[in-house]
Amino acid sequence: MNVLAYLIPISLVLGGIGLIFFVYTVKSRQYDDPEGDARRILSDEYDDQPKQD
């Protein structure tokens, strides 16, 4: 039971660090890709229909 006294705070600290880094990446707009979306709409590379031979 004494191990839980160490593991719970360690896991909370690591989870908090991960959350802080995730919020930082969202605020620094690392997940935005407006140009890629515009190009994928016009591209034939990702068609859902199979090619006929």
PDB file with one MODEL, atoms N, CA, C and O in Angstrom:
MODEL        1
ATOM      1  N   MET A   1       0.815  -1.195   0.000  1.00  0.00           N
ATOM      2  CA  MET A   1       0.000   0.000   0.000  1.00  0.00           C
ATOM      3  C   MET A   1       0.861   1.263   0.000  1.00  0.00           C
ATOM      4  O   MET A   1       0.430   2.302  -0.500  1.00  0.00           O
ATOM      5  N   ASN A   2       2.044   1.188   0.541  1.00  0.00           N
ATOM      6  CA  ASN A   2       2.913   2.362   0.573  1.00  0.00           C
ATOM      7  C   ASN A   2       3.362   2.782  -0.831  1.00  0.00           C
ATOM      8  O   ASN A   2       3.693   3.943  -1.072  1.00  0.00           O
ATOM      9  N   VAL A   3       3.365   1.815  -1.746  1.00  0.00           N
ATOM     10  CA  VAL A   3       3.781   2.122  -3.117  1.00  0.00           C
ATOM     11  C   VAL A   3       2.794   3.087  -3.757  1.00  0.00           C
ATOM     12  O   VAL A   3       3.190   3.950  -4.542  1.00  0.00           O
ATOM     13  N   LEU A   4       1.516   2.950  -3.429  1.00  0.00           N
ATOM     14  CA  LEU A   4       0.509   3.847  -4.002  1.00  0.00           C
ATOM     15  C   LEU A   4       0.742   5.295  -3.590  1.00  0.00           C
ATOM     16  O   LEU A   4       0.386   6.210  -4.332  1.00  0.00           O
ATOM     17  N   ALA A   5       1.317   5.509  -2.451  1.00  0.00           N
ATOM     18  CA  ALA A   5       1.603   6.876  -1.996  1.00  0.00           C
ATOM     19  C   ALA A   5       2.633   7.543  -2.905  1.00  0.00           C
ATOM     20  O   ALA A   5       2.688   8.770  -2.988  1.00  0.00           O
ATOM     21  N   TYR A   6       3.443   6.742  -3.580  1.00  0.00           N
ATOM     22  CA  TYR A   6       4.424   7.285  -4.525  1.00  0.00           C
ATOM     23  C   TYR A   6       3.881   7.311  -5.951  1.00  0.00           C
ATOM     24  O   TYR A   6       4.107   8.269  -6.690  1.00  0.00           O
ATOM     25  N   LEU A   7       3.165   6.254  -6.333  1.00  0.00           N
ATOM     26  CA  LEU A   7       2.739   6.129  -7.726  1.00  0.00           C
ATOM     27  C   LEU A   7       1.631   7.110  -8.103  1.00  0.00           C
ATOM     28  O   LEU A   7       1.635   7.628  -9.219  1.00  0.00           O
ATOM     29  N   ILE A   8       0.701   7.373  -7.221  1.00  0.00           N
ATOM     30  CA  ILE A   8      -0.399   8.282  -7.555  1.00  0.00           C
ATOM     31  C   ILE A   8       0.100   9.702  -7.802  1.00  0.00           C
ATOM     32  O   ILE A   8      -0.273  10.285  -8.820  1.00  0.00           O
ATOM     33  N   PRO A   9       0.921  10.296  -6.935  1.00  0.00           N
ATOM     34  CA  PRO A   9       1.423  11.644  -7.253  1.00  0.00           C
ATOM     35  C   PRO A   9       2.304  11.686  -8.503  1.00  0.00           C
ATOM     36  O   PRO A   9       2.260  12.653  -9.264  1.00  0.00           O
ATOM     37  N   ILE A  10       3.100  10.644  -8.713  1.00  0.00           N
ATOM     38  CA  ILE A  10       3.950  10.608  -9.908  1.00  0.00           C
ATOM     39  C   ILE A  10       3.087  10.573 -11.164  1.00  0.00           C
ATOM     40  O   ILE A  10       3.368  11.286 -12.127  1.00  0.00           O
ATOM     41  N   SER A  11       2.039   9.748 -11.163  1.00  0.00           N
ATOM     42  CA  SER A  11       1.178   9.671 -12.340  1.00  0.00           C
ATOM     43  C   SER A  11       0.416  10.980 -12.559  1.00  0.00           C
ATOM     44  O   SER A  11       0.203  11.385 -13.702  1.00  0.00           O
ATOM     45  N   LEU A  12       0.008  11.636 -11.487  1.00  0.00           N
ATOM     46  CA  LEU A  12      -0.676  12.923 -11.634  1.00  0.00           C
ATOM     47  C   LEU A  12       0.255  13.997 -12.194  1.00  0.00           C
ATOM     48  O   LEU A  12      -0.160  14.812 -13.018  1.00  0.00           O
ATOM     49  N   VAL A  13       1.495  13.999 -11.754  1.00  0.00           N
ATOM     50  CA  VAL A  13       2.470  14.974 -12.263  1.00  0.00           C
ATOM     51  C   VAL A  13       2.758  14.714 -13.741  1.00  0.00           C
ATOM     52  O   VAL A  13       2.794  15.655 -14.534  1.00  0.00           O
ATOM     53  N   LEU A  14       2.962  13.461 -14.118  1.00  0.00           N
ATOM     54  CA  LEU A  14       3.231  13.143 -15.524  1.00  0.00           C
ATOM     55  C   LEU A  14       2.019  13.455 -16.409  1.00  0.00           C
ATOM     56  O   LEU A  14       2.178  13.946 -17.527  1.00  0.00           O
ATOM     57  N   GLY A  15       0.829  13.175 -15.921  1.00  0.00           N
ATOM     58  CA  GLY A  15      -0.376  13.521 -16.678  1.00  0.00           C
ATOM     59  C   GLY A  15      -0.528  15.022 -16.828  1.00  0.00           C
ATOM     60  O   GLY A  15      -0.933  15.499 -17.888  1.00  0.00           O
ATOM     61  N   GLY A  16      -0.214  15.771 -15.790  1.00  0.00           N
ATOM     62  CA  GLY A  16      -0.268  17.232 -15.862  1.00  0.00           C
ATOM     63  C   GLY A  16       0.736  17.786 -16.846  1.00  0.00           C
ATOM     64  O   GLY A  16       0.428  18.721 -17.586  1.00  0.00           O
ATOM     65  N   ILE A  17       1.936  17.221 -16.868  1.00  0.00           N
ATOM     66  CA  ILE A  17       2.955  17.656 -17.827  1.00  0.00           C
ATOM     67  C   ILE A  17       2.492  17.384 -19.251  1.00  0.00           C
ATOM     68  O   ILE A  17       2.657  18.227 -20.133  1.00  0.00           O
ATOM     69  N   GLY A  18       1.905  16.197 -19.478  1.00  0.00           N
ATOM     70  CA  GLY A  18       1.376  15.878 -20.804  1.00  0.00           C
ATOM     71  C   GLY A  18       0.266  16.820 -21.214  1.00  0.00           C
ATOM     72  O   GLY A  18       0.202  17.233 -22.372  1.00  0.00           O
ATOM     73  N   LEU A  19      -0.604  17.165 -20.293  1.00  0.00           N
ATOM     74  CA  LEU A  19      -1.691  18.099 -20.579  1.00  0.00           C
ATOM     75  C   LEU A  19      -1.158  19.489 -20.902  1.00  0.00           C
ATOM     76  O   LEU A  19      -1.666  20.152 -21.806  1.00  0.00           O
ATOM     77  N   ILE A  20      -0.153  19.929 -20.182  1.00  0.00           N
ATOM     78  CA  ILE A  20       0.450  21.238 -20.435  1.00  0.00           C
ATOM     79  C   ILE A  20       1.071  21.286 -21.830  1.00  0.00           C
ATOM     80  O   ILE A  20       0.899  22.267 -22.554  1.00  0.00           O
ATOM     81  N   PHE A  21       1.793  20.227 -22.210  1.00  0.00           N
ATOM     82  CA  PHE A  21       2.396  20.200 -23.548  1.00  0.00           C
ATOM     83  C   PHE A  21       1.333  20.137 -24.637  1.00  0.00           C
ATOM     84  O   PHE A  21       1.499  20.748 -25.692  1.00  0.00           O
ATOM     85  N   PHE A  22       0.238  19.404 -24.398  1.00  0.00           N
ATOM     86  CA  PHE A  22      -0.835  19.348 -25.379  1.00  0.00           C
ATOM     87  C   PHE A  22      -1.479  20.719 -25.565  1.00  0.00           C
ATOM     88  O   PHE A  22      -1.720  21.137 -26.697  1.00  0.00           O
ATOM     89  N   VAL A  23      -1.755  21.412 -24.488  1.00  0.00           N
ATOM     90  CA  VAL A  23      -2.344  22.751 -24.575  1.00  0.00           C
ATOM     91  C   VAL A  23      -1.384  23.695 -25.293  1.00  0.00           C
ATOM     92  O   VAL A  23      -1.817  24.536 -26.081  1.00  0.00           O
ATOM     93  N   TYR A  24      -0.095  23.563 -25.031  1.00  0.00           N
ATOM     94  CA  TYR A  24       0.901  24.398 -25.710  1.00  0.00           C
ATOM     95  C   TYR A  24       0.883  24.158 -27.225  1.00  0.00           C
ATOM     96  O   TYR A  24       0.935  25.109 -28.005  1.00  0.00           O
ATOM     97  N   THR A  25       0.810  22.892 -27.639  1.00  0.00           N
ATOM     98  CA  THR A  25       0.808  22.607 -29.073  1.00  0.00           C
ATOM     99  C   THR A  25      -0.465  23.102 -29.738  1.00  0.00           C
ATOM    100  O   THR A  25      -0.424  23.540 -30.887  1.00  0.00           O
ATOM    101  N   VAL A  26      -1.582  23.043 -29.051  1.00  0.00           N
ATOM    102  CA  VAL A  26      -2.832  23.555 -29.620  1.00  0.00           C
ATOM    103  C   VAL A  26      -2.761  25.075 -29.750  1.00  0.00           C
ATOM    104  O   VAL A  26      -3.166  25.626 -30.773  1.00  0.00           O
ATOM    105  N   LYS A  27      -2.252  25.755 -28.728  1.00  0.00           N
ATOM    106  CA  LYS A  27      -2.168  27.220 -28.774  1.00  0.00           C
ATOM    107  C   LYS A  27      -1.150  27.709 -29.797  1.00  0.00           C
ATOM    108  O   LYS A  27      -1.304  28.802 -30.341  1.00  0.00           O
ATOM    109  N   SER A  28      -0.110  26.916 -30.069  1.00  0.00           N
ATOM    110  CA  SER A  28       0.883  27.326 -31.061  1.00  0.00           C
ATOM    111  C   SER A  28       0.491  26.884 -32.470  1.00  0.00           C
ATOM    112  O   SER A  28       1.289  26.984 -33.402  1.00  0.00           O
ATOM    113  N   ARG A  29      -0.747  26.393 -32.620  1.00  0.00           N
ATOM    114  CA  ARG A  29      -1.356  26.066 -33.910  1.00  0.00           C
ATOM    115  C   ARG A  29      -0.575  25.017 -34.685  1.00  0.00           C
ATOM    116  O   ARG A  29      -0.465  25.120 -35.907  1.00  0.00           O
ATOM    117  N   GLN A  30      -0.036  24.022 -34.017  1.00  0.00           N
ATOM    118  CA  GLN A  30       0.706  22.968 -34.696  1.00  0.00           C
ATOM    119  C   GLN A  30      -0.196  21.968 -35.401  1.00  0.00           C
ATOM    120  O   GLN A  30       0.283  21.196 -36.232  1.00  0.00           O
ATOM    121  N   TYR A  31      -1.489  21.960 -35.093  1.00  0.00           N
ATOM    122  CA  TYR A  31      -2.413  21.008 -35.701  1.00  0.00           C
ATOM    123  C   TYR A  31      -3.201  21.622 -36.845  1.00  0.00           C
ATOM    124  O   TYR A  31      -4.015  20.929 -37.454  1.00  0.00           O
ATOM    125  N   ASP A  32      -2.996  22.885 -37.158  1.00  0.00           N
ATOM    126  CA  ASP A  32      -3.708  23.546 -38.245  1.00  0.00           C
ATOM    127  C   ASP A  32      -3.049  23.232 -39.580  1.00  0.00           C
ATOM    128  O   ASP A  32      -1.825  23.275 -39.705  1.00  0.00           O
ATOM    129  N   ASP A  33      -3.866  22.919 -40.572  1.00  0.00           N
ATOM    130  CA  ASP A  33      -3.361  22.625 -41.908  1.00  0.00           C
ATOM    131  C   ASP A  33      -4.396  23.064 -42.951  1.00  0.00           C
ATOM    132  O   ASP A  33      -4.959  22.220 -43.647  1.00  0.00           O
ATOM    133  N   PRO A  34      -4.653  24.371 -43.068  1.00  0.00           N
ATOM    134  CA  PRO A  34      -5.681  24.811 -44.016  1.00  0.00           C
ATOM    135  C   PRO A  34      -5.301  24.563 -45.476  1.00  0.00           C
ATOM    136  O   PRO A  34      -6.178  24.286 -46.295  1.00  0.00           O
ATOM    137  N   GLU A  35      -4.042  24.654 -45.811  1.00  0.00           N
ATOM    138  CA  GLU A  35      -3.622  24.418 -47.191  1.00  0.00           C
ATOM    139  C   GLU A  35      -3.766  22.949 -47.558  1.00  0.00           C
ATOM    140  O   GLU A  35      -4.165  22.635 -48.679  1.00  0.00           O
ATOM    141  N   GLY A  36      -3.456  22.060 -46.656  1.00  0.00           N
ATOM    142  CA  GLY A  36      -3.577  20.633 -46.931  1.00  0.00           C
ATOM    143  C   GLY A  36      -5.010  20.222 -47.176  1.00  0.00           C
ATOM    144  O   GLY A  36      -5.273  19.394 -48.048  1.00  0.00           O
ATOM    145  N   ASP A  37      -5.954  20.787 -46.417  1.00  0.00           N
ATOM    146  CA  ASP A  37      -7.369  20.481 -46.622  1.00  0.00           C
ATOM    147  C   ASP A  37      -7.824  20.933 -47.998  1.00  0.00           C
ATOM    148  O   ASP A  37      -8.552  20.213 -48.681  1.00  0.00           O
ATOM    149  N   ALA A  38      -7.406  22.102 -48.402  1.00  0.00           N
ATOM    150  CA  ALA A  38      -7.800  22.624 -49.715  1.00  0.00           C
ATOM    151  C   ALA A  38      -7.242  21.757 -50.836  1.00  0.00           C
ATOM    152  O   ALA A  38      -7.920  21.550 -51.843  1.00  0.00           O
ATOM    153  N   ARG A  39      -6.058  21.260 -50.692  1.00  0.00           N
ATOM    154  CA  ARG A  39      -5.456  20.413 -51.731  1.00  0.00           C
ATOM    155  C   ARG A  39      -6.081  19.026 -51.757  1.00  0.00           C
ATOM    156  O   ARG A  39      -6.242  18.450 -52.833  1.00  0.00           O
ATOM    157  N   ARG A  40      -6.438  18.478 -50.603  1.00  0.00           N
ATOM    158  CA  ARG A  40      -7.026  17.134 -50.560  1.00  0.00           C
ATOM    159  C   ARG A  40      -8.413  17.107 -51.193  1.00  0.00           C
ATOM    160  O   ARG A  40      -8.814  16.084 -51.747  1.00  0.00           O
ATOM    161  N   ILE A  41      -9.143  18.201 -51.121  1.00  0.00           N
ATOM    162  CA  ILE A  41     -10.480  18.247 -51.725  1.00  0.00           C
ATOM    163  C   ILE A  41     -10.379  18.106 -53.242  1.00  0.00           C
ATOM    164  O   ILE A  41     -11.231  17.466 -53.858  1.00  0.00           O
ATOM    165  N   LEU A  42      -9.368  18.682 -53.841  1.00  0.00           N
ATOM    166  CA  LEU A  42      -9.236  18.683 -55.291  1.00  0.00           C
ATOM    167  C   LEU A  42      -8.435  17.497 -55.823  1.00  0.00           C
ATOM    168  O   LEU A  42      -8.352  17.311 -57.037  1.00  0.00           O
ATOM    169  N   SER A  43      -7.858  16.708 -54.959  1.00  0.00           N
ATOM    170  CA  SER A  43      -6.987  15.624 -55.383  1.00  0.00           C
ATOM    171  C   SER A  43      -7.795  14.365 -55.707  1.00  0.00           C
ATOM    172  O   SER A  43      -8.766  14.046 -55.020  1.00  0.00           O
ATOM    173  N   ASP A  44      -7.386  13.662 -56.751  1.00  0.00           N
ATOM    174  CA  ASP A  44      -8.006  12.389 -57.109  1.00  0.00           C
ATOM    175  C   ASP A  44      -7.292  11.214 -56.449  1.00  0.00           C
ATOM    176  O   ASP A  44      -7.688  10.065 -56.646  1.00  0.00           O
ATOM    177  N   GLU A  45      -6.278  11.474 -55.693  1.00  0.00           N
ATOM    178  CA  GLU A  45      -5.466  10.414 -55.111  1.00  0.00           C
ATOM    179  C   GLU A  45      -6.240   9.603 -54.073  1.00  0.00           C
ATOM    180  O   GLU A  45      -5.942   8.425 -53.875  1.00  0.00           O
ATOM    181  N   TYR A  46      -7.209  10.195 -53.421  1.00  0.00           N
ATOM    182  CA  TYR A  46      -7.907   9.537 -52.318  1.00  0.00           C
ATOM    183  C   TYR A  46      -9.349   9.186 -52.700  1.00  0.00           C
ATOM    184  O   TYR A  46     -10.252   9.348 -51.879  1.00  0.00           O
ATOM    185  N   ASP A  47      -9.578   8.718 -53.904  1.00  0.00           N
ATOM    186  CA  ASP A  47     -10.930   8.340 -54.326  1.00  0.00           C
ATOM    187  C   ASP A  47     -11.391   7.112 -53.548  1.00  0.00           C
ATOM    188  O   ASP A  47     -10.591   6.238 -53.215  1.00  0.00           O
ATOM    189  N   ASP A  48     -12.694   7.057 -53.262  1.00  0.00           N
ATOM    190  CA  ASP A  48     -13.255   5.910 -52.576  1.00  0.00           C
ATOM    191  C   ASP A  48     -13.567   4.764 -53.533  1.00  0.00           C
ATOM    192  O   ASP A  48     -13.678   3.613 -53.110  1.00  0.00           O
ATOM    193  N   GLN A  49     -13.708   5.071 -54.801  1.00  0.00           N
ATOM    194  CA  GLN A  49     -14.050   4.043 -55.768  1.00  0.00           C
ATOM    195  C   GLN A  49     -12.788   3.339 -56.251  1.00  0.00           C
ATOM    196  O   GLN A  49     -11.763   3.979 -56.486  1.00  0.00           O
ATOM    197  N   PRO A  50     -12.869   2.008 -56.398  1.00  0.00           N
ATOM    198  CA  PRO A  50     -11.701   1.274 -56.917  1.00  0.00           C
ATOM    199  C   PRO A  50     -11.492   1.574 -58.393  1.00  0.00           C
ATOM    200  O   PRO A  50     -12.446   1.831 -59.128  1.00  0.00           O
ATOM    201  N   LYS A  51     -10.242   1.539 -58.815  1.00  0.00           N
ATOM    202  CA  LYS A  51      -9.918   1.803 -60.216  1.00  0.00           C
ATOM    203  C   LYS A  51     -10.256   0.565 -61.049  1.00  0.00           C
ATOM    204  O   LYS A  51     -10.021  -0.570 -60.636  1.00  0.00           O
ATOM    205  N   GLN A  52     -10.809   0.819 -62.221  1.00  0.00           N
ATOM    206  CA  GLN A  52     -11.137  -0.276 -63.129  1.00  0.00           C
ATOM    207  C   GLN A  52     -10.010  -0.439 -64.132  1.00  0.00           C
ATOM    208  O   GLN A  52      -9.478   0.540 -64.656  1.00  0.00           O
ATOM    209  N   ASP A  53      -9.653  -1.696 -64.393  1.00  0.00           N
ATOM    210  CA  ASP A  53      -8.572  -1.973 -65.365  1.00  0.00           C
ATOM    211  C   ASP A  53      -9.086  -2.080 -66.757  1.00  0.00           C
ATOM    212  O   ASP A  53      -8.311  -2.308 -67.686  1.00  0.00           O
TER     213      ASP A  53
ENDMDL
END
